[in-house]
């Protein structure tokens, strides 16, 4: 799925999303998806350390999670 299609899916499924730009700049879930796709591509192309690094960077950068998670 391309980035534009993913943004449109977020807009379609979230009634609070007003524009594609808003989704692109402000939605952590979209950022997590983009990081995941990059990390997965790297891992599948045998660049496993770099894929893992991207995954860990995203984890610390985005901080998507439940408020009670430890």
Secondary structure as the mmCIF struct_conf table of DSSP 4:
data_model
#
loop_
_struct_conf.conf_type_id
_struct_conf.id
_struct_conf.beg_label_comp_id
_struct_conf.beg_label_asym_id
_struct_conf.beg_label_seq_id
_struct_conf.end_label_comp_id
_struct_conf.end_label_asym_id
_struct_conf.end_label_seq_id
HELX_RH_AL_P HELX_RH_AL_P1 UNK A 3 UNK A 13
TURN_TY1_P TURN_TY1_P1 UNK A 15 UNK A 16
HELX_RH_AL_P HELX_RH_AL_P2 UNK A 20 UNK A 26
HELX_RH_AL_P HELX_RH_AL_P3 UNK A 28 UNK A 44
TURN_TY1_P TURN_TY1_P2 UNK A 45 UNK A 46
HELX_RH_AL_P HELX_RH_AL_P4 UNK A 48 UNK A 62
BEND BEND1 UNK A 65 UNK A 65
TURN_TY1_P TURN_TY1_P3 UNK A 67 UNK A 68
#
